[in-house]
Amino acid sequence: MVSALRRALTLMELSDVAEMRTATVPKRSTTTSVNGFAELEMHARERADNALFAHEDAGIGIGVALGLTSLPTRSQTAETPFYTAYAAAVNREKNLEVFPHFACRVPGDVADQVRGGMDLRTIVQRRSAGDERDPVAWFSEGRVRSEVSIMWAMFGALLPLFNPDRYIERSRD
């Protein structure tokens, strides 16, 4: 996660002005068997708050949660499961931004196991005979890693905090 944040700040041309520090995350929010947008957002927000308040001089706290979400398919008869990175960023003024990024589609049988309480990384590790724990890397045959999705989620959460004037609602007259 730290490397994804470092890449995001570099691409946003903020790496020279931002200092990164880590914070301890409660054990209960470190699983990848999180299901649904609401639960992912809750975990990401909790991590962002922990990061912000772990350092009194921090200006922004960032938290990321990874887990399973679903969206309706075109036929609307079933939902397609996705491995999703969800980022939250909060500042001292309590301005909060959250942003999901869909990393990859997850096969239905794997999604059922995750919904049943299994950790997605454990499932991937078993299917890869122990060679891989990153779901995105495994599903993409090593072409992409979860870090890329985490980075895009961080962009979405950080941009409104760094550029608030561009996100003010304006009348359409």
Backbone torsions as a table, in degrees:
resi	resn	phi	psi	omega
1	MET	NA	-37.9	-179.5
2	VAL	-64.4	-40.5	179.9
3	SER	-66.9	-34.7	177.4
4	ALA	-66.3	-41.3	177.8
5	LEU	-65.6	-42.1	178.6
6	ARG	-59.1	-45.0	178.9
7	ARG	-63.9	-42.5	-179.9
8	ALA	-61.7	-46.3	179.9
9	LEU	-64.4	-36.8	177.2
10	THR	-64.7	-46.7	-179.7
11	LEU	-66.8	-28.2	177.3
12	MET	-85.4	2.3	-178.8
13	GLU	59.0	40.6	179.7
14	LEU	-119.4	1.1	-175.3
15	SER	-65.0	-24.7	179.2
16	ASP	-78.6	-22.3	-176.8
17	VAL	-107.3	-9.5	-177.8
18	ALA	-105.2	136.0	174.1
19	GLU	-108.2	128.0	-178.8
20	MET	-101.5	134.1	173.2
21	ARG	-138.6	149.3	-179.3
22	THR	-96.3	161.0	177.5
23	ALA	-133.0	153.2	178.6
24	THR	-72.3	134.4	-179.6
25	VAL	-104.6	132.8	177.6
26	PRO	-57.1	141.8	-176.9
27	LYS	-53.5	-39.2	-174.2
28	ARG	-67.0	-13.3	-178.0
29	SER	-111.0	29.1	-179.4
30	THR	-110.9	12.0	-176.8
31	THR	-87.8	156.6	171.8
32	THR	-108.9	20.2	174.1
33	SER	-101.6	24.2	175.4
34	VAL	-71.4	137.0	-177.4
35	ASN	-122.8	130.3	171.7
36	GLY	92.5	154.5	-178.2
37	PHE	-61.6	-43.5	-176.5
38	ALA	-63.0	-44.1	-179.4
39	GLU	-68.2	-40.2	177.6
40	LEU	-62.7	-44.2	179.6
41	GLU	-62.2	-42.3	-179.8
42	MET	-59.9	-45.3	180.0
43	HIS	-66.1	-42.6	179.7
44	ALA	-64.1	-42.1	179.2
45	ARG	-64.2	-41.7	178.9
46	GLU	-61.0	-42.9	179.7
47	ARG	-67.1	-39.8	178.0
48	ALA	-63.4	-44.2	177.4
49	ASP	-61.2	-44.6	179.0
50	ASN	-59.9	-42.6	-179.4
51	ALA	-64.9	-42.6	-178.7
52	LEU	-65.3	-45.4	-173.9
53	PHE	-86.9	-7.5	175.5
54	ALA	-73.2	-22.1	-178.4
55	HIS	-129.6	110.4	-175.5
56	GLU	-59.0	-27.6	-177.8
57	ASP	-95.9	7.4	179.1
58	ALA	-71.8	141.1	177.8
59	GLY	-93.4	-30.5	-178.0
60	ILE	-140.8	139.0	172.3
61	GLY	-110.3	138.5	-179.1
62	ILE	-124.1	135.2	176.8
63	GLY	-133.3	147.8	179.6
64	VAL	-132.0	139.6	172.2
65	ALA	-129.5	143.8	178.8
66	LEU	-120.2	138.9	179.4
67	GLY	-178.1	-165.4	-173.9
68	LEU	-101.0	130.5	172.5
69	THR	-128.0	168.7	178.6
70	SER	-139.3	147.5	174.6
71	LEU	-130.1	149.8	178.1
72	PRO	-61.9	145.7	175.1
73	THR	-82.9	174.3	179.5
74	ARG	-58.2	-37.4	-177.2
75	SER	-77.6	-13.0	-178.9
76	GLN	63.0	10.3	178.8
77	THR	-92.0	-14.7	179.7
78	ALA	-150.4	168.9	177.0
79	GLU	-112.2	146.9	177.6
80	THR	-97.3	124.3	178.6
81	PRO	-82.0	143.1	179.2
82	PHE	-131.8	142.8	167.9
83	TYR	-82.6	124.1	-169.2
84	THR	-128.0	135.7	171.1
85	ALA	-96.0	131.3	-179.9
86	TYR	-123.4	119.9	-179.8
87	ALA	-110.1	144.6	174.1
88	ALA	-129.6	141.1	176.2
89	ALA	-133.8	132.4	-179.1
90	VAL	-134.0	142.7	177.3
91	ASN	-112.1	178.2	-176.6
92	ARG	-63.6	-24.2	178.6
93	GLU	-82.5	6.8	179.5
94	LYS	67.3	22.0	171.7
95	ASN	-76.3	125.9	-176.5
96	LEU	-120.1	133.9	173.7
97	GLU	-126.2	136.3	176.4
98	VAL	-128.3	149.6	-176.5
99	PHE	-155.7	124.0	175.3
100	PRO	-93.8	153.1	172.8
101	HIS	-139.1	124.3	-178.9
102	PHE	-77.9	116.9	-177.0
103	ALA	-80.2	-49.2	179.9
104	CYS	-165.9	157.7	174.7
105	ARG	-73.4	147.6	-179.4
106	VAL	-118.0	131.4	178.0
107	PRO	-58.2	146.5	-176.4
108	GLY	-55.4	-40.5	-178.7
109	ASP	-66.4	-35.9	177.5
110	VAL	-69.8	-43.6	178.9
111	ALA	-59.7	-39.6	178.6
112	ASP	-62.2	-39.8	178.6
113	GLN	-66.0	-40.1	178.4
114	VAL	-65.3	-45.0	178.3
115	ARG	-61.8	-26.6	176.9
116	GLY	-80.2	-1.7	174.9
117	GLY	110.5	-3.1	178.7
118	MET	-77.6	147.5	177.3
119	ASP	-78.7	129.8	-177.6
120	LEU	-59.7	-39.2	178.9
121	ARG	-62.7	-36.4	178.0
122	THR	-66.2	-42.5	178.0
123	ILE	-60.3	-47.3	179.7
124	VAL	-62.4	-42.5	-179.8
125	GLN	-61.5	-40.8	177.7
126	ARG	-65.2	-44.7	-178.3
127	ARG	-67.8	-26.6	-179.3
128	SER	-95.1	11.7	-178.8
129	ALA	57.8	35.2	175.8
130	GLY	86.3	0.8	-175.9
131	ASP	-82.8	-20.2	-172.2
132	GLU	-144.9	143.3	173.1
133	ARG	-120.9	-13.3	-179.0
134	ASP	-83.6	112.2	-177.4
135	PRO	-58.1	-41.7	-178.8
136	VAL	-64.7	-42.9	178.6
137	ALA	-61.9	-40.7	-178.1
138	TRP	-70.1	-47.2	-179.3
139	PHE	-66.0	-25.9	-179.6
140	SER	-98.9	9.1	-177.1
141	GLU	54.7	40.8	175.2
142	GLY	83.1	2.8	-177.5
143	ARG	-75.0	-30.7	-177.1
144	VAL	-138.6	149.8	176.5
145	ARG	-117.2	161.3	-179.8
146	SER	-57.5	-29.0	-179.1
147	GLU	-53.9	-34.2	-179.0
148	VAL	-65.6	-44.7	179.0
149	SER	-66.6	-39.7	177.3
150	ILE	-60.3	-42.7	179.6
151	MET	-60.8	-45.2	180.0
152	TRP	-65.5	-38.0	176.5
153	ALA	-63.2	-39.8	178.1
154	MET	-64.2	-40.6	175.6
155	PHE	-53.7	-51.4	-176.4
156	GLY	-60.7	-36.2	-179.4
157	ALA	-79.1	-34.8	-175.1
158	LEU	-82.7	-35.6	-174.2
159	LEU	-53.0	-47.5	179.8
160	PRO	-64.6	-27.9	178.5
161	LEU	-74.7	-33.5	179.7
162	PHE	-86.0	-21.2	-178.5
163	ASN	-131.5	57.6	-172.7
164	PRO	-61.9	-31.3	-179.1
165	ASP	-63.0	-27.2	-179.4
166	ARG	-79.8	-9.1	-176.7
167	TYR	-112.5	13.8	176.8
168	ILE	-78.7	132.3	177.4
169	GLU	-68.3	133.1	178.5
170	ARG	-120.0	150.7	177.7
171	SER	-69.2	157.2	-175.5
172	ARG	-102.8	33.6	-179.6
173	ASP	-82.5	NA	NA
